[in-house]
Amino acid sequence: MNELVGGRYRLLELIGSGGMGRVWRAQDELLQRVVAVKEITVPSTALLATQTMREARAAARLDHPGVISVYDVVWQQDRSWLVMEYVASRSLQEVIKDDGPLSPRQTARLGLRVLSALRSAHAAGVLHRDVKPGNVLLAADGRIVLTDFGLAVMGDRESGAPDPLLGSPHYVAPEQLRGQETGTPADLWSLGATLWTAVEGQPPFIRDDVQAALQALLNDAPGPPRRAGPLTDLLLALLDKDPDHRPDAERTAAWLETVAGEARPAGIAFTPVARGIATVTPRRRRPRAAAVAGLSLALLVTGGGAYAARSSQRAEPPRPEAVQTAAAAPTPRAGDLCGLDADRRVVTAATTHVPAGLPRGWIWSRDPAGFALAVPAGWQRSTSGNEVCFGDAAGLRAFKVTQSPVRTRQPLAYWQAREADGGLPGYQRISMGVLLLKRGGADWEYTWQPDSDTRLHERRILIATSNDQSYLLRWTTAGADWARAQPVQKQLVNLFASAR
């Protein structure tokens, strides 16, 4: 790799990846310094521009040694780049995994550093909204650095600007999960959950699956900590469900200073490894209306992994009757993404039990296969085996639905197994992650090169509806059409999931 970005930044080494892009160690040829370059690999859109500039502007407002500095933004036709300070580091998540939990005093000292960065952000009118161990870097130079302001909200954001969804499932504050207005107490809740993980070795509401963890986060008290010692009362206070009952930043700092045994935090001993900056998938939020069910749907339609795809889960044995594997996938071409089924016909609209609020120009249809969905008027239906395909008349966009007996409690592992099957020429993963759905789900996004000259971009979604049945969805467009087609994909998936 020797690509030159913006005529100035030479990419040297891939050091991280996430749902929408990658992070490179790079050389600034003009100033002769090492930088980190965050490459956003999905095509540029107005929404993506807003998300990228949100992160850049949020970080640029802050002048604090505990916050990653943003130096530059580079725009290209199909990619965007954020140029940032390079920090040779390990994340707190990696430290816990590799070295085990921290002591209460170490945790308090680390907490003071992170809290100092948060107070600087809050004073500038910036809420981070995604404080978690993966976004806390322990740098080789002794700094504790808070990174990834991709979900940050600024107090003076424009009216009607897209509002980011929320942070990571184990670290999101209850009020964020309920879709309520949030303030600085939400960041303090996430700080509390992060410090709990640092000292206990696992999040406070760990459960068998993500959905159960979210329900516990909303309704249960955290289990009694075993290692927190003098931090116990503070952690329980920070994790209060009511944001008005949590200690403020000043009180939290005083508490941490007492446990740390000093007014100024000291460094934490560790063996630094140059890993670079962790990244996270930018996510959108639907209007604040519902709690877990609405949250699950909003996460479903984003097109990026909603939960970290680094998983130790083992895939269950493949079920040949359940889903067409990647190796057995057909080779569609732009212009016939639904195939050439002679029975293709225009989708007919239902006249009864039509849900309210359909987008203008969309119809509600009850499919002979036994499910209902909304599609744009004029779209056509065809079938291939047990897969039903809905597409535009030009054959350039396809939404495929398979009602399948997929029996799995590990939907992420299910897609990992399908990916391992291989067989897609020119395959490149974009993202893979858990979806926060009532009975579980996961999605997998990638591009590949069929026999035609047109590179295809696909997103596959598993939605569990019962113990012995799931829906497998597949959205396909030409790579160049992906960004333009995003509003259609989101409506299709949103309305389909809401009817389950």
C-alpha positions, 0 to 999 in steps of 0.5 A: 500500500503506497496510496497518496490521499489528498496529494499529501498523506501516504498510507503505510499500514492498516491499523484498524477497521470498522463497519464503514471504513478503515484506519491507516497509519500514514505519513504526512509528506508535507509536515513529515509526521506520522498521522492516522487516516480514517478512511470511510469506504462507503460512497459519499452522501449528504448524510455521510458528509454530515456524520464525518464533519460532525466527528471532525468539528466535535474533536476540533472544538477541543484542546485537551491532551486526552482527546484525539486531534483532527487535522484535516478532512479529504473528500473524494467521489467515493470515499472520505478521509479524516486525518487525525493524530496518530497515537501508538496505543492499546485500547482499554478493551485490549488491556482488559482482555490481554492483562486482566482487570485493573485494580480499583486505584488504577481504575480511579486514576484512569477514570480521572483522565477520561473524566477530564477529557469529558469535562473539556468536551462538555464545557465546549458543548459536545456530548461524546455519546459512545464512551466505552473501553474500545474508545479509551486508548492507553498511549505509549507516551503515558496519556489516556486518550478518548477517541471516536467522536463519530456519535457526538452531539453538539449543542448548536447543531443545526435544526433538523440535522441527522441525530446519531443513534446511540453508543454500544449496547453494553455502555449506552445510558438507559435514557438513550436506549429509551430514545429520550433527550440526553445530556452530560449524565448519559456520558457519565453513565457510560463512564461508570459502565466503562470503569465497571468493566475496567475493574470487574473485567466485564460490563455491568449488565452482561447476559447471554445475549444482547437483547437480554442485556439491554432489558437488564440495563433498562430494568435491573440493578447491576449485580454486586461488584466483586473487585471494585472495593472503594469504587463500589458506591460511585459505580452504583451511583453512576449507573442509576437509571435516573439521570437526575440521581447520578453524581455530576462530573465534579462530585465524580472527580472528587470521588475518584481522587479519593480512591486514587489517593491523589488529586492528579491522576498518575499513569497506568503501567502497561506494555504499549503495542502500536495499534492505532485508533479504534473505530466505530460504525456511525449510526443514525437514530430514528425520531425519539418515540420508542424504547427497545423495540424502536431502538432495535428497528433503528439499529436494523436499518443503518447498514452497519454492524450495530455491535462489535463483530469481533466474536468468539462465538462458534458458528452452528453447523450449516443447515443446507435447507436454510439458506443459499450459501455464498458459494452457491450464490447466483451471479446477478448482473446489474439490470437483472438483479431479480433474475429473468423469471417469466412469472415476474409481475407488478406487485399488487396493493392490499386494500385492507389492514394497511398500516398507517404512515406509508411513504408517499408512492409506496404500497402495502402488499400481502405476499403469497409466500405468507408475509406482508411488506411495503414496496415502491409502487410499480415494483415487480415480484419474481421467485427463485426457489423459496426466495421471493425477489422484489425489484424496480422495473429496470432490474437495478435494485433488488430486495430478496426475502426468504422465509427459512427454518434457521435455528440459531441463537447465534445469528452473528456466528451464522453469518460468519459461517456463511462468510467462511463458505467463500465463493464470491469473486472479489469479495470484500467485507464492509461490516458484520454485526449483531442487531438488537432485535427482540428474538435476535438478528445480525447483518452482513454487508459486503461487495463482490464482483460477478461475471459482469463488469458491474461490482455489486454491493449487498447487505444480508439480514437475519431476523429471528421471528420464533424459535424455529423460523427466521427471515433472511433478507438480501438487498442488492444494488450496483456499487455505484448506486448503493448510496443513492439507493440507501433511502429505499433500503432503509424504508424496505427493511424498516417497514418489513421489520415493523410488521414482524 
